[in-house]
Amino acid sequence: MSVILETSLGDVTVDLLSEFAPKCCENFLKLCKVKYYNYAPVFGVQKGFSFQSGDPVGPGAPGSDGGSSIWGLLGRTPEERAARKTFQPEFHPKLKHAERGTLSMATAASSSSSNGGGGDDAEDRLAGSQFIVTLGDNLDYLDGKAAIFGKVVEGFDTLEKINHAFVDETGRPLKDIRIRHTIVLDDPYDDPPGLVEPPESPVPSPAQLATVRIADDEDIAEDTDQEALEKLRREREARAQALTLEMMGDLPFAEVKPPENVLFVCKLNPVTLDKDLEMLFGRFGKILSCEVIRDKRTGDSLQYAFIEFENREDCERAYMKMENVLIDDRRIHVDFSQSVSRLSDAWRTSTNSKRRRQAGGFGGIAGLEKKRQYRAEGKERDDGGYGMVFNEDGEPREAPSRLPVSSDRPRYRSRSRSPRRDRRDKDYGYERRRADRDRDRDGRRGGHDDYNWSRKSDHYGRRDRRDSREERYKDSDRLKGSDRDHDKRRR
């Protein structure tokens, strides 16, 4: 016995274990046969554990009674329907919730049980129409609480989608997951009295439609062309990439398009030159530029080129005629250029020139300020430039003339000199200037000859002191030599 449950996320095929739970299987089969589960929502989704369904309206919704068994649904009077709304399911000791996809009836403790409706005795539990499908393995907690009567044999991908659905705090999916249709593949049970199988699936009731949170996109999924969806996805991806390049400054604007009068030629022979291509493509119209792209370091051809025509019609005619033409023993490939680098360069140059003309702030941007070093704070350049070695046109800059240091202009000491050394040099210079001043005063006071004589005597005195030092070194060497001779004689 098998049943197919067609859900909004895919089909699920279940096999029923009639030899272990015949009453649960009969109830489930007959409810599927009368389309009782059509448009029933999936709720109670717990990732890696289980999900629940079987209530036609949904738990907690207005007009929901929690579902009914097939015998209560076929009752003739309200009393009979209420009495037969639930039934006692079978709990077989060999059936355990050990595998994912186990199908079991949701049960609740009877209010007339021996322990007041709160016990775990399987004989005191009742079932109606709601069922549970496990989303994990070895769920021992459900043993004795949910009556197993089947297992999923196909549609585990659908179970995985339900397992990863976005749900609220109660386990209800934010986007509706519903059972759209049920198909009974094999039914060995006789129909109970009063059962009438509908000829077609019934339309959702107003109570069911009122519980829709976010409707599933059934119509869109059926009517939308896959090629159109792929094209839309590529357009969105290209638009996002163009916007990123615009934010980085590589494109002037995201909607920029390549020029329609430029051809891209590739698979060239390395010996093919610019003038060769210009001569061959020039018969289709006037060429504005023809350039074979070369390596900046070596100058070798990269075997592709760009050819710009004056008119778009000439470009299209060259594209139609020059494809797969043999040039220098190579079959070339011709296509329309998709490059916008020239447009970007022109846009960037014009933008920078406008900023320089505005001369606001720094670099043409009013919100920016030129960076100043802390040692040169308040020290402005006289030429108004940026201190570059070369001008913008590539010519070397002239060194600015040094201005005389004024008294009100701050002096700057080199950071590499020590303050102690500066103080020592200052004291030495002061003493030297004082000695010279005293000598000049003495010279003027004693006459010019006396002044010259004092300088000569000072010079001779320094020479005598030098000679005396040399004689003293010689005497010490003689004493050392005599000591060595005396030691030798003693030996």
PyMOL commands that set and color helices and strands:
alter all, ss='L'
color gray80, all
select helices_A, chain A and resi 22-33+70-73+78-83+122-124+140-142+156-163+206-209+218-223+226-248+274-284+312-321+341-358+374-376+419-446+448-490
alter helices_A, ss='H'
color red, helices_A
select strands_A, chain A and resi 2-7+10-16+40-41+43-46+50-53+102-109+125-134+146-154+178-184+262-266+287-294+301-309+326-327+330-331+333-336
alter strands_A, ss='S'
color yellow, strands_A
deselect
rebuild
show_as cartoon
